[in-house]
C-alpha cells in the first residue's frame, strides 16, 4: 500500500504545482484561499490532499481543471501538466484538456448528473464534444460501464439519474471521467456521501482502475481513514497552506505536525466511559414494527421501516444503533421519541408502557426524553437567540423564566461556550458550536434519556471528536442514558457500551461494543467492519 | 405513471363539480334575479311572472338538479336580452379572445424567457439590473393605463387608430402580455440562475462541454420545469386582464361580453361565462400537470 522514498522513479512528474496562490474576495477570514502550494504527482501515483472544510483543498482541484470562478483569482505560481504550463483560468483551451487529459469527479455523484437526461446520453455527449464518431459512442460507453463493474450496462445506459443508487451514480460518473483515458483524475471527496460498504467498493474501484490505466489520482478528502486505504503520498492542508507532506506510511505512522497528529487521532476511536450495569432498564422496546405508506392513492408505496426490533437500555449507558442509510435506524429513533406511532410492539420507559401515551402524559414524557439531531444548522430557529432556544423547553415545563434563563448561561458554559454568547443568534456560530448549543438545549430539561440521531455526522472529524467528548462529559455529569444513532462505526465504537446493528429494518446483531467489534457474529456486521475505512488503523492503535 | 394521470384527472373533475355548484349557489344568493330584471317600480305580479318563467318558483334542490341536468345536455340557457343561446354568444366571441390571448401569451413567453436568460447570464451587471428594472415596471404597470397610452400615442403621433375589431392584434396583445412577461422574466432569471449553479452544471463544465451547449441542452430543460407551473397559473391573470384590455381596445371578445352581461344583469350569460373561465383554468392546470410527465422524468419513471 505504501512506497518507500527509495523506490521513487526518476520519471518526470505528470502534474507539478509550484508556489500556487489563490486569492479570496475581500472581507474573508483570510487574504488567500491557498498560499504557496507546491506538490508533484508522478505517473500512476495517488496523492491525497487532506484537510478539513475551509482548508482550501477543493479550490486546488478546481484550479487544475481551469474552473476557478472570477471571485477567486490566481495570485501566483504555476500548474504544469507534463511540463507544459496550463492555460489561464477559464480559457477555452481547457475544453480540449478536460475529459481528454484530465478529469474530475465530485462528492455527490447523483447531483453531478443532469436529472432530466438519460445517463447513457450524458456520457455519449462527452465523446461527441470531443470528436468521437456517432457509430462507436454507444459501444464505448457500454464498455466503460463494464469496466467500472456496473451490472446490466444496457439498463444503466437508459436510466435517469434518480433511478440509480449512490454507488451506481458514482460508478457512472467515474465511467464518464475515464471514457477518454485521461492521465490525471481529480477526485473531490468522491466517497464522503456514500455508505461505508459502498465507499469501500468505490475506493477499491478507483485503485483497480488506476492500476489498469496507469492514470494518476489527486484524491481530495478530509478523512484519514480513506487516506490509509488509498494514498501513495499525502499532503495535509490547514488554513490554505500545506503543513505536512510525505509518503502515506510515514505520515500515518509518524505525523510531525501537531495538526496532522490531531486529525489522525480524531479518526481513531477512544474507549467509552465506564457505566453502571445491573440496574433495571430505563428503556425497553419489544417487537416494534413501523410501516410507512406514501404516494398517491393509486400507486401507494409501502415501506417496512422497522421490523420486529427489540432493545433494552440500562440507566447511564449508551446504546449505538448502526446501519447504512435506509436501514431503519432513524425510524427507530422516531418511534422511541414517540414521533411515529408504532404498528405493533411496546415501548416501556422506566417500566411504564409509553407506546400509546397521549395528551398531558405524553407532554410529561417529552421532558424526560430529549433529542439531538444531525444538522445543527436547521435544528435551531434562525430568529431566536440561543438563550431563548435553550430556556424555552424548561419554561414550558414550568421553570420560572428568570431561573431558566440563568440556567441557559450555565449550560452554555458547561458545553464549552461562553455565557456572553447567550444573546446571539445561531448564524453567528460554527457548525460545531451549534451542535454544542443543541446539546445544551436538550440538557436544559435534565432528561433521563437522550437520543442522538447522527449527531456528529455533519461535522468535521476533529470537531466530531470534541463533540463526542462533550457527550461523554455530560453523560458522566448528568447520568442520562443515551441511544446514539450513527452510520459511522468509528463513532459507535468511541461512544457506546452496547451496539445494535440494523439492516433493512431488522436487528441483525446486538451485544457489548467491544465484543461485536472483536468477534462479529453476523455476516453483515463483518461486511460493515471490513468496509469501514481506517478502522484497521484504529484496531492497530487499540492493539498497540 | 397511470396512477399519476388518474389522480390528476380525478382532481380536475372534482374541482369542476365544486365550481359548478359554487356558481349556482352564488348566483341564487346574490339577490333575486327576477326582481333585479324587472323595472324598479314593477308590481309584485310582474316579478312573480318573471320568476315563474325562469323557474325560480321551484324548490332549490329542483332548480339545482335541472341546472346540472341542463349542463349535461348542453343546455346553458338563453340570454335575456338577445334571446339567443348563451353558448352561441360565447362562440361568436371566442375566436377574438383566443387570438388576443394566445398572441399575448406568446409575446410574454418569448420576451419574458429571453429577458430572463439575458439577465441571468449577465448576473449582477448593469444589463441585469436594467432588464430586471424593466420587468418590475412591466409587472407593476396597470394594463389599462399602458393600453390607453398606446392608443393615445398611436392616434396623436402616428395618426393610426389602434382600437376596434379591425385593428392590429399586436397592440392589445402587448398590453395584455406585458405584466405576464415581467413575471416570466423574473422567474426565468431565478430558475436559470439556480440551474446554472447546480452541481451537474459544474460537472458538465469539468467534462469539457462548451458553454453554449451547457446552457441550451443542460440548463434550459431543467429551468423550464418550474416555469411551466407559473405559465399555468398566469392564465388566470391573463383572463382577468383580457376583460380590461378588451374594454380599453373595444376588442369584441369574451371579456367585453362578460362586462356587458354583468352591467345588464344577463344572468344566464354571466353564469355560462364564469363556468367557461373556470373550465379553462382547470383544463390549463390539468395540461400543466400532464406536461410535467413530458419534461420531468422524475415524475414519469418511478
Interface residues (C-beta under 8 A of the other chain):
Chain A: X65 X67 X94 X95 X96 X97 X98 X99 X100 X103 X104 X106 X108 X111 X112 X113 X114 X115 X116 X117 X118 X125 X126 X129 X130 X160 X162 X163 X173 X176 X177 X295 X296 X297 X298 X299
Chain B: X2 X3 X4 X6 X7 X198 X199 X200 X202 X203 X204 X205 X206 X207 X208 X209 X210 X213 X217 X218 X221 X222 X225 X295 X296 X297 X298 X301 X302
